[in-house]
Amino acid sequence: IRGGSIKKILSHLSKIAKNDKEQYAEFWKNFGAVMKEGPAEDFANKEAVAKLLRFSSTLTDSETQDVSLEDYVSRMKEGQKKIYYITADSFTAAKNSPHLEVFRKKEIEVLILSERVDEWMVSHLTEFDGTQLQAVSKGDLDLGDIEDEAEKKAQEKAEGDFKDVIEKVKVCLQDKAKDVRITHRLTESPSCLVLEQQDMGMQMQQILKAAGQNAQVSKPILEVNPEHELLAQLTVRAGDQLDDLSNILIDQAMLAEGGQTDDPAAFVKRMHGVI
């Protein structure tokens, strides 16, 4: 009885979503967060629930959740192989994340996930209709056939040019960062934090920590923008201020993610010293 009722309800919701978008938008406004529990709670109907999910996206930068996964897939650029998304603890933090810079530059749509349930949902919803979902803040940036060959060569050159100073920054941040590397995912910001593909997202880490759970926290990877003036300053000030600048880079990246520095007073002191 339960299984039959669920299928009937999902079928009815699907018809409303297709034939009366305003009515479905009202339903989603009231019950969207509960629907997002579906992929984890109801494996048998995961695909049906996935089609009913709605998200914000960089297409409009609106907090209104009205983009379906089918909408997203229909707009994917030629050569794009993944559904990209970003998670954060607020819509503003997600929308303004440095991780979106290269995606905005290449006009690649990214789903914006800013509700507490989102990180948990995507840990169970890893693909849709054969297309993998990919967090823009995890793993190496792989844009598939959209990647510009000239940009790859420029990154390789930058890795060689800044090899010595990057090694020094790694030493300065060995207690804070798993690795430090050059990136091409940034166009304006000096740095950003990236997690390994299998690591728990920062939003989920913060949720578990707030709930008193002992979440296994992984050190992030610090990626730096070779085109930014701050990296040039790292080379120039490779002496007494290198440690301060390195710590400022990783603290700024953490703040840009909506996180908190472990020692705000030390961050302010370093900023004052550099200024």
PyRosetta script that sets phi, psi and omega in degrees:
from pyrosetta import init, pose_from_sequence

init()
pose = pose_from_sequence("IRGGSIKKILSHLSKIAKNDKEQYAEFWKNFGAVMKEGPAEDFANKEAVAKLLRFSSTLTDSETQDVSLEDYVSRMKEGQKKIYYITADSFTAAKNSPHLEVFRKKEIEVLILSERVDEWMVSHLTEFDGTQLQAVSKGDLDLGDIEDEAEKKAQEKAEGDFKDVIEKVKVCLQDKAKDVRITHRLTESPSCLVLEQQDMGMQMQQILKAAGQNAQVSKPILEVNPEHELLAQLTVRAGDQLDDLSNILIDQAMLAEGGQTDDPAAFVKRMHGVI")
pose.set_psi(1, -44.3)
pose.set_omega(1, -179.4)
pose.set_phi(2, -62.1)
pose.set_psi(2, -47.1)
pose.set_omega(2, -178.7)
pose.set_phi(3, -61.3)
pose.set_psi(3, -42.2)
pose.set_omega(3, 179.2)
pose.set_phi(4, -66.2)
pose.set_psi(4, -38.9)
pose.set_omega(4, 179.3)
pose.set_phi(5, -64.8)
pose.set_psi(5, -43.1)
pose.set_omega(5, -178.9)
pose.set_phi(6, -62.5)
pose.set_psi(6, -45.0)
pose.set_omega(6, -179.8)
pose.set_phi(7, -63.6)
pose.set_psi(7, -37.3)
pose.set_omega(7, 179.7)
pose.set_phi(8, -67.2)
pose.set_psi(8, -41.5)
pose.set_omega(8, 179.0)
pose.set_phi(9, -65.2)
pose.set_psi(9, -45.5)
pose.set_omega(9, 179.9)
pose.set_phi(10, -62.8)
pose.set_psi(10, -38.7)
pose.set_omega(10, 177.7)
pose.set_phi(11, -64.2)
pose.set_psi(11, -41.4)
pose.set_omega(11, 179.2)
pose.set_phi(12, -65.0)
pose.set_psi(12, -42.9)
pose.set_omega(12, 178.7)
pose.set_phi(13, -63.8)
pose.set_psi(13, -38.1)
pose.set_omega(13, 178.3)
pose.set_phi(14, -61.6)
pose.set_psi(14, -40.4)
pose.set_omega(14, 178.5)
pose.set_phi(15, -66.4)
pose.set_psi(15, -40.9)
pose.set_omega(15, 178.4)
pose.set_phi(16, -63.7)
pose.set_psi(16, -45.0)
pose.set_omega(16, -179.3)
pose.set_phi(17, -59.4)
pose.set_psi(17, -34.5)
pose.set_omega(17, -178.0)
pose.set_phi(18, -82.0)
pose.set_psi(18, -38.8)
pose.set_omega(18, -170.8)
pose.set_phi(19, -102.8)
pose.set_psi(19, -19.3)
pose.set_omega(19, -178.1)
pose.set_phi(20, -142.7)
pose.set_psi(20, 82.4)
pose.set_omega(20, -174.0)
pose.set_phi(21, -63.6)
pose.set_psi(21, -34.2)
pose.set_omega(21, 179.9)
pose.set_phi(22, -66.6)
pose.set_psi(22, -42.5)
pose.set_omega(22, 179.0)
pose.set_phi(23, -65.7)
pose.set_psi(23, -40.3)
pose.set_omega(23, -180.0)
pose.set_phi(24, -68.6)
pose.set_psi(24, -35.5)
pose.set_omega(24, 177.8)
pose.set_phi(25, -60.8)
pose.set_psi(25, -38.9)
pose.set_omega(25, 177.8)
pose.set_phi(26, -67.4)
pose.set_psi(26, -41.5)
pose.set_omega(26, 176.6)
pose.set_phi(27, -60.9)
pose.set_psi(27, -45.2)
pose.set_omega(27, -177.5)
pose.set_phi(28, -64.7)
pose.set_psi(28, -37.4)
pose.set_omega(28, 179.6)
pose.set_phi(29, -58.5)
pose.set_psi(29, -36.4)
pose.set_omega(29, -177.0)
pose.set_phi(30, -89.8)
pose.set_psi(30, -31.8)
pose.set_omega(30, -171.9)
pose.set_phi(31, -126.4)
pose.set_psi(31, 8.5)
pose.set_omega(31, -177.1)
pose.set_phi(32, -58.4)
pose.set_psi(32, -43.6)
pose.set_omega(32, -178.4)
pose.set_phi(33, -62.4)
pose.set_psi(33, -34.5)
pose.set_omega(33, 178.1)
pose.set_phi(34, -71.7)
pose.set_psi(34, -39.8)
pose.set_omega(34, 178.6)
pose.set_phi(35, -60.7)
pose.set_psi(35, -33.0)
pose.set_omega(35, -178.7)
pose.set_phi(36, -68.5)
pose.set_psi(36, -14.3)
pose.set_omega(36, 175.1)
pose.set_phi(37, -78.1)
pose.set_psi(37, -14.7)
pose.set_omega(37, -175.4)
pose.set_phi(38, -55.1)
pose.set_psi(38, -50.9)
pose.set_omega(38, -177.9)
pose.set_phi(39, -57.0)
pose.set_psi(39, -28.5)
pose.set_omega(39, 179.5)
pose.set_phi(40, -90.3)
pose.set_psi(40, -35.0)
pose.set_omega(40, -173.8)
pose.set_phi(41, -88.2)
pose.set_psi(41, -25.3)
pose.set_omega(41, -173.9)
pose.set_phi(42, -133.7)
pose.set_psi(42, 80.5)
pose.set_omega(42, -176.3)
pose.set_phi(43, -61.1)
pose.set_psi(43, -36.7)
pose.set_omega(43, -176.5)
pose.set_phi(44, -62.4)
pose.set_psi(44, -30.9)
pose.set_omega(44, -178.2)
pose.set_phi(45, -111.7)
pose.set_psi(45, 22.1)
pose.set_omega(45, -174.7)
pose.set_phi(46, -58.3)
pose.set_psi(46, -43.3)
pose.set_omega(46, -178.2)
pose.set_phi(47, -66.1)
pose.set_psi(47, -41.4)
pose.set_omega(47, 179.3)
pose.set_phi(48, -64.9)
pose.set_psi(48, -41.8)
pose.set_omega(48, 178.4)
pose.set_phi(49, -66.3)
pose.set_psi(49, -40.6)
pose.set_omega(49, -178.8)
pose.set_phi(50, -57.6)
pose.set_psi(50, -36.5)
pose.set_omega(50, 179.7)
pose.set_phi(51, -69.4)
pose.set_psi(51, -20.3)
pose.set_omega(51, -178.3)
pose.set_phi(52, -93.6)
pose.set_psi(52, -8.3)
pose.set_omega(52, -177.9)
pose.set_phi(53, -71.4)
pose.set_psi(53, 148.8)
pose.set_omega(53, 178.5)
pose.set_phi(54, -132.2)
pose.set_psi(54, 144.6)
pose.set_omega(54, -175.3)
pose.set_phi(55, -138.4)
pose.set_psi(55, 160.0)
pose.set_omega(55, 165.4)
pose.set_phi(56, -80.4)
pose.set_psi(56, 161.9)
pose.set_omega(56, 177.6)
pose.set_phi(57, -153.2)
pose.set_psi(57, 165.4)
pose.set_omega(57, 179.2)
pose.set_phi(58, -72.5)
pose.set_psi(58, -5.7)
pose.set_omega(58, 178.1)
pose.set_phi(59, -61.5)
pose.set_psi(59, -39.6)
pose.set_omega(59, -179.8)
pose.set_phi(60, -117.8)
pose.set_psi(60, -17.5)
pose.set_omega(60, -174.5)
pose.set_phi(61, 57.5)
pose.set_psi(61, 28.0)
pose.set_omega(61, 178.3)
pose.set_phi(62, -99.3)
pose.set_psi(62, 144.5)
pose.set_omega(62, 179.6)
pose.set_phi(63, -72.3)
pose.set_psi(63, -13.9)
pose.set_omega(63, 178.1)
pose.set_phi(64, -64.2)
pose.set_psi(64, 128.7)
pose.set_omega(64, -179.2)
pose.set_phi(65, -92.9)
pose.set_psi(65, 97.2)
pose.set_omega(65, -176.5)
pose.set_phi(66, -136.5)
pose.set_psi(66, 11.4)
pose.set_omega(66, -179.1)
pose.set_phi(67, -103.4)
pose.set_psi(67, 121.4)
pose.set_omega(67, 176.4)
pose.set_phi(68, -89.1)
pose.set_psi(68, 163.3)
pose.set_omega(68, 177.0)
pose.set_phi(69, -64.8)
pose.set_psi(69, -32.7)
pose.set_omega(69, 176.3)
pose.set_phi(70, -66.0)
pose.set_psi(70, -39.8)
pose.set_omega(70, 175.7)
pose.set_phi(71, -59.0)
pose.set_psi(71, -46.8)
pose.set_omega(71, -177.5)
pose.set_phi(72, -60.7)
pose.set_psi(72, -49.9)
pose.set_omega(72, -177.8)
pose.set_phi(73, -60.3)
pose.set_psi(73, -37.6)
pose.set_omega(73, -179.5)
pose.set_phi(74, -66.4)
pose.set_psi(74, -20.8)
pose.set_omega(74, -178.5)
pose.set_phi(75, -103.6)
pose.set_psi(75, 2.9)
pose.set_omega(75, -177.7)
pose.set_phi(76, -59.2)
pose.set_psi(76, 140.4)
pose.set_omega(76, -179.1)
pose.set_phi(77, -70.9)
pose.set_psi(77, 156.1)
pose.set_omega(77, 177.4)
pose.set_phi(78, -60.4)
pose.set_psi(78, 126.9)
pose.set_omega(78, -178.6)
pose.set_phi(79, 94.6)
pose.set_psi(79, -11.7)
pose.set_omega(79, 179.1)
pose.set_phi(80, -76.9)
pose.set_psi(80, 131.2)
pose.set_omega(80, -173.8)
pose.set_phi(81, -115.9)
pose.set_psi(81, -5.1)
pose.set_omega(81, -176.2)
pose.set_phi(82, -134.2)
pose.set_psi(82, 157.5)
pose.set_omega(82, 172.1)
pose.set_phi(83, -93.8)
pose.set_psi(83, 113.3)
pose.set_omega(83, -175.2)
pose.set_phi(84, -93.1)
pose.set_psi(84, 140.7)
pose.set_omega(84, 177.7)
pose.set_phi(85, -144.3)
pose.set_psi(85, 160.7)
pose.set_omega(85, 176.0)
pose.set_phi(86, -133.1)
pose.set_psi(86, 139.7)
pose.set_omega(86, 177.6)
pose.set_phi(87, -115.0)
pose.set_psi(87, 146.5)
pose.set_omega(87, 175.9)
pose.set_phi(88, -160.2)
pose.set_psi(88, 170.4)
pose.set_omega(88, -177.0)
pose.set_phi(89, -86.7)
pose.set_psi(89, 1.0)
pose.set_omega(89, 173.5)
pose.set_phi(90, -153.1)
pose.set_psi(90, 155.4)
pose.set_omega(90, -179.9)
pose.set_phi(91, -63.4)
pose.set_psi(91, -41.1)
pose.set_omega(91, -178.7)
pose.set_phi(92, -63.3)
pose.set_psi(92, -43.5)
pose.set_omega(92, 179.5)
pose.set_phi(93, -63.3)
pose.set_psi(93, -41.2)
pose.set_omega(93, -179.8)
pose.set_phi(94, -67.6)
pose.set_psi(94, -45.7)
pose.set_omega(94, -176.4)
pose.set_phi(95, -62.8)
pose.set_psi(95, -33.7)
pose.set_omega(95, -176.4)
pose.set_phi(96, -100.4)
pose.set_psi(96, 12.0)
pose.set_omega(96, -177.7)
pose.set_phi(97, -63.7)
pose.set_psi(97, 138.6)
pose.set_omega(97, 175.5)
pose.set_phi(98, -58.2)
pose.set_psi(98, -25.9)
pose.set_omega(98, -178.6)
pose.set_phi(99, -62.5)
pose.set_psi(99, -19.7)
pose.set_omega(99, -177.4)
pose.set_phi(100, -86.4)
pose.set_psi(100, -7.3)
pose.set_omega(100, -171.1)
pose.set_phi(101, -59.3)
pose.set_psi(101, -49.1)
pose.set_omega(101, -178.2)
pose.set_phi(102, -70.0)
pose.set_psi(102, -29.9)
pose.set_omega(102, 179.0)
pose.set_phi(103, -70.7)
pose.set_psi(103, -36.9)
pose.set_omega(103, 176.0)
pose.set_phi(104, -68.5)
pose.set_psi(104, -39.9)
pose.set_omega(104, 179.3)
pose.set_phi(105, -59.9)
pose.set_psi(105, -40.9)
pose.set_omega(105, -177.6)
pose.set_phi(106, -94.0)
pose.set_psi(106, 4.4)
pose.set_omega(106, 178.2)
pose.set_phi(107, 57.5)
pose.set_psi(107, 43.7)
pose.set_omega(107, 175.5)
pose.set_phi(108, -100.1)
pose.set_psi(108, 124.3)
pose.set_omega(108, -177.9)
pose.set_phi(109, -69.2)
pose.set_psi(109, 139.9)
pose.set_omega(109, 177.5)
pose.set_phi(110, -129.8)
pose.set_psi(110, 132.0)
pose.set_omega(110, 176.5)
pose.set_phi(111, -74.8)
pose.set_psi(111, 137.8)
pose.set_omega(111, -177.8)
pose.set_phi(112, -105.7)
pose.set_psi(112, 114.5)
pose.set_omega(112, -177.6)
pose.set_phi(113, -114.1)
pose.set_psi(113, 113.6)
pose.set_omega(113, -174.0)
pose.set_phi(114, -130.3)
pose.set_psi(114, 10.0)
pose.set_omega(114, 177.2)
pose.set_phi(115, -94.9)
pose.set_psi(115, 155.0)
pose.set_omega(115, -175.2)
pose.set_phi(116, -60.3)
pose.set_psi(116, -29.8)
pose.set_omega(116, -176.9)
pose.set_phi(117, -78.8)
pose.set_psi(117, -15.9)
pose.set_omega(117, -170.5)
pose.set_phi(118, -63.1)
pose.set_psi(118, -45.1)
pose.set_omega(118, -178.3)
pose.set_phi(119, -61.1)
pose.set_psi(119, -39.3)
pose.set_omega(119, 178.6)
pose.set_phi(120, -68.7)
pose.set_psi(120, -40.3)
pose.set_omega(120, -179.0)
pose.set_phi(121, -61.2)
pose.set_psi(121, -49.5)
pose.set_omega(121, -175.9)
pose.set_phi(122, -71.1)
pose.set_psi(122, -15.3)
pose.set_omega(122, 174.9)
pose.set_phi(123, -71.9)
pose.set_psi(123, -17.3)
pose.set_omega(123, 177.7)
pose.set_phi(124, -108.5)
pose.set_psi(124, -26.7)
pose.set_omega(124, 178.5)
pose.set_phi(125, -100.5)
pose.set_psi(125, 86.0)
pose.set_omega(125, -173.8)
pose.set_phi(126, -93.0)
pose.set_psi(126, -13.7)
pose.set_omega(126, 177.1)
pose.set_phi(127, -154.0)
pose.set_psi(127, 161.1)
pose.set_omega(127, 177.5)
pose.set_phi(128, -138.4)
pose.set_psi(128, 119.9)
pose.set_omega(128, 178.6)
pose.set_phi(129, 52.4)
pose.set_psi(129, 40.4)
pose.set_omega(129, 176.7)
pose.set_phi(130, 85.9)
pose.set_psi(130, -1.5)
pose.set_omega(130, 179.8)
pose.set_phi(131, -105.9)
pose.set_psi(131, 126.6)
pose.set_omega(131, -175.8)
pose.set_phi(132, -72.8)
pose.set_psi(132, 139.5)
pose.set_omega(132, 171.3)
pose.set_phi(133, -88.0)
pose.set_psi(133, 135.9)
pose.set_omega(133, -175.3)
pose.set_phi(134, -133.8)
pose.set_psi(134, 123.3)
pose.set_omega(134, 174.2)
pose.set_phi(135, -72.6)
pose.set_psi(135, 131.8)
pose.set_omega(135, -178.1)
pose.set_phi(136, -72.7)
pose.set_psi(136, -12.2)
pose.set_omega(136, -178.4)
pose.set_phi(137, -103.1)
pose.set_psi(137, 13.0)
pose.set_omega(137, -179.7)
pose.set_phi(138, -126.9)
pose.set_psi(138, 141.9)
pose.set_omega(138, 174.5)
pose.set_phi(139, 71.6)
pose.set_psi(139, -178.9)
pose.set_omega(139, 176.5)
pose.set_phi(140, -70.7)
pose.set_psi(140, 144.3)
pose.set_omega(140, 178.3)
pose.set_phi(141, -74.5)
pose.set_psi(141, 115.6)
pose.set_omega(141, 180.0)
pose.set_phi(142, -128.3)
pose.set_psi(142, 105.4)
pose.set_omega(142, -179.1)
pose.set_phi(143, -95.8)
pose.set_psi(143, 11.0)
pose.set_omega(143, 177.0)
pose.set_phi(144, 62.6)
pose.set_psi(144, -133.8)
pose.set_omega(144, -177.2)
pose.set_phi(145, -73.8)
pose.set_psi(145, -8.3)
pose.set_omega(145, 179.1)
pose.set_phi(146, -79.7)
pose.set_psi(146, -18.1)
pose.set_omega(146, -177.8)
pose.set_phi(147, -60.8)
pose.set_psi(147, 136.6)
pose.set_omega(147, -180.0)
pose.set_phi(148, -88.4)
pose.set_psi(148, 126.3)
pose.set_omega(148, -178.5)
pose.set_phi(149, -62.6)
pose.set_psi(149, -35.4)
pose.set_omega(149, 179.6)
pose.set_phi(150, -64.9)
pose.set_psi(150, -36.7)
pose.set_omega(150, 178.8)
pose.set_phi(151, -67.5)
pose.set_psi(151, -37.3)
pose.set_omega(151, 177.0)
pose.set_phi(152, -61.5)
pose.set_psi(152, -44.9)
pose.set_omega(152, -179.5)
pose.set_phi(153, -65.8)
pose.set_psi(153, -38.2)
pose.set_omega(153, 179.0)
pose.set_phi(154, -64.6)
pose.set_psi(154, -38.7)
pose.set_omega(154, 178.3)
pose.set_phi(155, -67.0)
pose.set_psi(155, -42.0)
pose.set_omega(155, 178.8)
pose.set_phi(156, -60.7)
pose.set_psi(156, -40.4)
pose.set_omega(156, 178.5)
pose.set_phi(157, -65.6)
pose.set_psi(157, -43.0)
pose.set_omega(157, 180.0)
pose.set_phi(158, -63.6)
pose.set_psi(158, -37.5)
pose.set_omega(158, 178.3)
pose.set_phi(159, -61.0)
pose.set_psi(159, -36.6)
pose.set_omega(159, 177.8)
pose.set_phi(160, -73.8)
pose.set_psi(160, -42.7)
pose.set_omega(160, -177.9)
pose.set_phi(161, -64.1)
pose.set_psi(161, -36.9)
pose.set_omega(161, -174.7)
pose.set_phi(162, -106.3)
pose.set_psi(162, 15.1)
pose.set_omega(162, -175.4)
pose.set_phi(163, -56.2)
pose.set_psi(163, -46.8)
pose.set_omega(163, -176.3)
pose.set_phi(164, -64.1)
pose.set_psi(164, -46.7)
pose.set_omega(164, -177.1)
pose.set_phi(165, -70.4)
pose.set_psi(165, -33.2)
pose.set_omega(165, 177.1)
pose.set_phi(166, -63.4)
pose.set_psi(166, -40.2)
pose.set_omega(166, 178.1)
pose.set_phi(167, -62.7)
pose.set_psi(167, -36.8)
pose.set_omega(167, 178.9)
pose.set_phi(168, -69.7)
pose.set_psi(168, -38.7)
pose.set_omega(168, 178.2)
pose.set_phi(169, -64.8)
pose.set_psi(169, -37.8)
pose.set_omega(169, 177.6)
pose.set_phi(170, -57.9)
pose.set_psi(170, -41.1)
pose.set_omega(170, 179.5)
pose.set_phi(171, -65.1)
pose.set_psi(171, -42.6)
pose.set_omega(171, -179.5)
pose.set_phi(172, -62.9)
pose.set_psi(172, -34.5)
pose.set_omega(172, -173.2)
pose.set_phi(173, -109.7)
pose.set_psi(173, 22.2)
pose.set_omega(173, -174.7)
pose.set_phi(174, -62.2)
pose.set_psi(174, -23.9)
pose.set_omega(174, 179.2)
pose.set_phi(175, -88.6)
pose.set_psi(175, -11.6)
pose.set_omega(175, -175.2)
pose.set_phi(176, -112.3)
pose.set_psi(176, -31.4)
pose.set_omega(176, -173.7)
pose.set_phi(177, -125.3)
pose.set_psi(177, 139.8)
pose.set_omega(177, 177.1)
pose.set_phi(178, -70.0)
pose.set_psi(178, -33.8)
pose.set_omega(178, -178.9)
pose.set_phi(179, -159.7)
pose.set_psi(179, 161.3)
pose.set_omega(179, 174.2)
pose.set_phi(180, -130.1)
pose.set_psi(180, 131.2)
pose.set_omega(180, -177.3)
pose.set_phi(181, -152.1)
pose.set_psi(181, 159.7)
pose.set_omega(181, 176.2)
pose.set_phi(182, -74.3)
pose.set_psi(182, 145.0)
pose.set_omega(182, 179.7)
pose.set_phi(183, -134.6)
pose.set_psi(183, 159.8)
pose.set_omega(183, 171.6)
pose.set_phi(184, -118.4)
pose.set_psi(184, 13.3)
pose.set_omega(184, 178.7)
pose.set_phi(185, -83.5)
pose.set_psi(185, -8.6)
pose.set_omega(185, -179.0)
pose.set_phi(186, -108.0)
pose.set_psi(186, 140.0)
pose.set_omega(186, 176.7)
pose.set_phi(187, -119.3)
pose.set_psi(187, -23.3)
pose.set_omega(187, -178.1)
pose.set_phi(188, -125.6)
pose.set_psi(188, -42.2)
pose.set_omega(188, -176.1)
pose.set_phi(189, -76.1)
pose.set_psi(189, 152.7)
pose.set_omega(189, 180.0)
pose.set_phi(190, -77.8)
pose.set_psi(190, -26.8)
pose.set_omega(190, -174.9)
pose.set_phi(191, -159.4)
pose.set_psi(191, 164.6)
pose.set_omega(191, 173.9)
pose.set_phi(192, -154.7)
pose.set_psi(192, 162.9)
pose.set_omega(192, 179.6)
pose.set_phi(193, -105.0)
pose.set_psi(193, 136.5)
pose.set_omega(193, -179.0)
pose.set_phi(194, -128.0)
pose.set_psi(194, 142.7)
pose.set_omega(194, 176.8)
pose.set_phi(195, -105.8)
pose.set_psi(195, 158.8)
pose.set_omega(195, 172.4)
pose.set_phi(196, -67.3)
pose.set_psi(196, 156.3)
pose.set_omega(196, -175.1)
pose.set_phi(197, -56.2)
pose.set_psi(197, -37.0)
pose.set_omega(197, -175.8)
pose.set_phi(198, -89.3)
pose.set_psi(198, -5.0)
pose.set_omega(198, -177.1)
pose.set_phi(199, -73.9)
pose.set_psi(199, 151.2)
pose.set_omega(199, 174.6)
pose.set_phi(200, -68.5)
pose.set_psi(200, 136.2)
pose.set_omega(200, -179.6)
pose.set_phi(201, -62.3)
pose.set_psi(201, 154.6)
pose.set_omega(201, -178.5)
pose.set_phi(202, -63.4)
pose.set_psi(202, -36.2)
pose.set_omega(202, 178.8)
pose.set_phi(203, -62.0)
pose.set_psi(203, -44.7)
pose.set_omega(203, 178.9)
pose.set_phi(204, -66.3)
pose.set_psi(204, -37.4)
pose.set_omega(204, 176.9)
pose.set_phi(205, -59.6)
pose.set_psi(205, -43.3)
pose.set_omega(205, -179.7)
pose.set_phi(206, -67.4)
pose.set_psi(206, -38.3)
pose.set_omega(206, 179.5)
pose.set_phi(207, -63.9)
pose.set_psi(207, -46.3)
pose.set_omega(207, 179.9)
pose.set_phi(208, -65.7)
pose.set_psi(208, -38.6)
pose.set_omega(208, 179.3)
pose.set_phi(209, -63.8)
pose.set_psi(209, -42.5)
pose.set_omega(209, 179.6)
pose.set_phi(210, -65.9)
pose.set_psi(210, -27.7)
pose.set_omega(210, 179.8)
pose.set_phi(211, -86.6)
pose.set_psi(211, 2.9)
pose.set_omega(211, 178.4)
pose.set_phi(212, 82.8)
pose.set_psi(212, 12.9)
pose.set_omega(212, 179.2)
pose.set_phi(213, -87.6)
pose.set_psi(213, 146.0)
pose.set_omega(213, 177.5)
pose.set_phi(214, -88.8)
pose.set_psi(214, 79.9)
pose.set_omega(214, -179.4)
pose.set_phi(215, -74.0)
pose.set_psi(215, 141.1)
pose.set_omega(215, 178.0)
pose.set_phi(216, -76.5)
pose.set_psi(216, 105.8)
pose.set_omega(216, -175.9)
pose.set_phi(217, -89.3)
pose.set_psi(217, 126.1)
pose.set_omega(217, 179.0)
pose.set_phi(218, -98.4)
pose.set_psi(218, 142.8)
pose.set_omega(218, 175.0)
pose.set_phi(219, -66.7)
pose.set_psi(219, 135.5)
pose.set_omega(219, 178.4)
pose.set_phi(220, -80.1)
pose.set_psi(220, 167.2)
pose.set_omega(220, 172.4)
pose.set_phi(221, -99.0)
pose.set_psi(221, 131.5)
pose.set_omega(221, 177.4)
pose.set_phi(222, -93.6)
pose.set_psi(222, 120.2)
pose.set_omega(222, 175.6)
pose.set_phi(223, -107.7)
pose.set_psi(223, 135.4)
pose.set_omega(223, -176.1)
pose.set_phi(224, -119.6)
pose.set_psi(224, 148.1)
pose.set_omega(224, -177.2)
pose.set_phi(225, -89.3)
pose.set_psi(225, 113.0)
pose.set_omega(225, -177.2)
pose.set_phi(226, -67.4)
pose.set_psi(226, -15.4)
pose.set_omega(226, -178.7)
pose.set_phi(227, -89.8)
pose.set_psi(227, -7.5)
pose.set_omega(227, -175.7)
pose.set_phi(228, -86.0)
pose.set_psi(228, 146.0)
pose.set_omega(228, -178.0)
pose.set_phi(229, -61.2)
pose.set_psi(229, -30.5)
pose.set_omega(229, -178.7)
pose.set_phi(230, -63.1)
pose.set_psi(230, -33.9)
pose.set_omega(230, 178.5)
pose.set_phi(231, -70.2)
pose.set_psi(231, -36.0)
pose.set_omega(231, 174.8)
pose.set_phi(232, -62.9)
pose.set_psi(232, -37.4)
pose.set_omega(232, 178.5)
pose.set_phi(233, -67.6)
pose.set_psi(233, -31.4)
pose.set_omega(233, 176.2)
pose.set_phi(234, -60.7)
pose.set_psi(234, -37.9)
pose.set_omega(234, 179.8)
pose.set_phi(235, -70.4)
pose.set_psi(235, -41.8)
pose.set_omega(235, -178.1)
pose.set_phi(236, -69.3)
pose.set_psi(236, -41.3)
pose.set_omega(236, -175.3)
pose.set_phi(237, -102.0)
pose.set_psi(237, 43.7)
pose.set_omega(237, -176.2)
pose.set_phi(238, -68.7)
pose.set_psi(238, 3.7)
pose.set_omega(238, -179.7)
pose.set_phi(239, -99.7)
pose.set_psi(239, -108.5)
pose.set_omega(239, -169.9)
pose.set_phi(240, -70.3)
pose.set_psi(240, -24.4)
pose.set_omega(240, -177.2)
pose.set_phi(241, -101.5)
pose.set_psi(241, 2.0)
pose.set_omega(241, -177.9)
pose.set_phi(242, -60.4)
pose.set_psi(242, -43.0)
pose.set_omega(242, -178.9)
pose.set_phi(243, -63.8)
pose.set_psi(243, -44.0)
pose.set_omega(243, 179.9)
pose.set_phi(244, -63.7)
pose.set_psi(244, -46.0)
pose.set_omega(244, -178.8)
pose.set_phi(245, -64.6)
pose.set_psi(245, -38.6)
pose.set_omega(245, 178.9)
pose.set_phi(246, -62.9)
pose.set_psi(246, -44.4)
pose.set_omega(246, 179.4)
pose.set_phi(247, -68.6)
pose.set_psi(247, -34.6)
pose.set_omega(247, 176.8)
pose.set_phi(248, -64.3)
pose.set_psi(248, -40.9)
pose.set_omega(248, 179.8)
pose.set_phi(249, -59.5)
pose.set_psi(249, -45.9)
pose.set_omega(249, -177.4)
pose.set_phi(250, -75.3)
pose.set_psi(250, -33.7)
pose.set_omega(250, 177.7)
pose.set_phi(251, -69.1)
pose.set_psi(251, -40.2)
pose.set_omega(251, 177.3)
pose.set_phi(252, -62.9)
pose.set_psi(252, -40.3)
pose.set_omega(252, 179.1)
pose.set_phi(253, -63.4)
pose.set_psi(253, -39.3)
pose.set_omega(253, 178.2)
pose.set_phi(254, -65.5)
pose.set_psi(254, -43.0)
pose.set_omega(254, 179.0)
pose.set_phi(255, -64.6)
pose.set_psi(255, -37.9)
pose.set_omega(255, 179.1)
pose.set_phi(256, -64.5)
pose.set_psi(256, -24.2)
pose.set_omega(256, 178.0)
pose.set_phi(257, -84.3)
pose.set_psi(257, -1.9)
pose.set_omega(257, -177.3)
pose.set_phi(258, 86.8)
pose.set_psi(258, 8.9)
pose.set_omega(258, 179.6)
pose.set_phi(259, -90.1)
pose.set_psi(259, -168.4)
pose.set_omega(259, -179.6)
pose.set_phi(260, -129.2)
pose.set_psi(260, 147.3)
pose.set_omega(260, 175.9)
pose.set_phi(261, -78.9)
pose.set_psi(261, 151.8)
pose.set_omega(261, 179.5)
pose.set_phi(262, -67.6)
pose.set_psi(262, -30.1)
pose.set_omega(262, -177.3)
pose.set_phi(263, -137.3)
pose.set_psi(263, 83.6)
pose.set_omega(263, -178.3)
pose.set_phi(264, -56.7)
pose.set_psi(264, -37.6)
pose.set_omega(264, -178.8)
pose.set_phi(265, -63.5)
pose.set_psi(265, -40.7)
pose.set_omega(265, 178.5)
pose.set_phi(266, -65.7)
pose.set_psi(266, -38.2)
pose.set_omega(266, 178.1)
pose.set_phi(267, -61.4)
pose.set_psi(267, -46.9)
pose.set_omega(267, 179.6)
pose.set_phi(268, -62.5)
pose.set_psi(268, -41.6)
pose.set_omega(268, -180.0)
pose.set_phi(269, -62.3)
pose.set_psi(269, -42.0)
pose.set_omega(269, 178.2)
pose.set_phi(270, -64.4)
pose.set_psi(270, -42.6)
pose.set_omega(270, 179.3)
pose.set_phi(271, -60.7)
pose.set_psi(271, -45.3)
pose.set_omega(271, 179.3)
pose.set_phi(272, -60.7)
pose.set_psi(272, -41.9)
pose.set_omega(272, -178.8)
pose.set_phi(273, -63.5)
pose.set_psi(273, -42.6)
pose.set_omega(273, -179.7)
pose.set_phi(274, -70.2)
pose.set_psi(274, -40.9)
pose.set_omega(274, 179.3)
pose.set_phi(275, -63.6)
pose.dump_pdb("model.pdb")
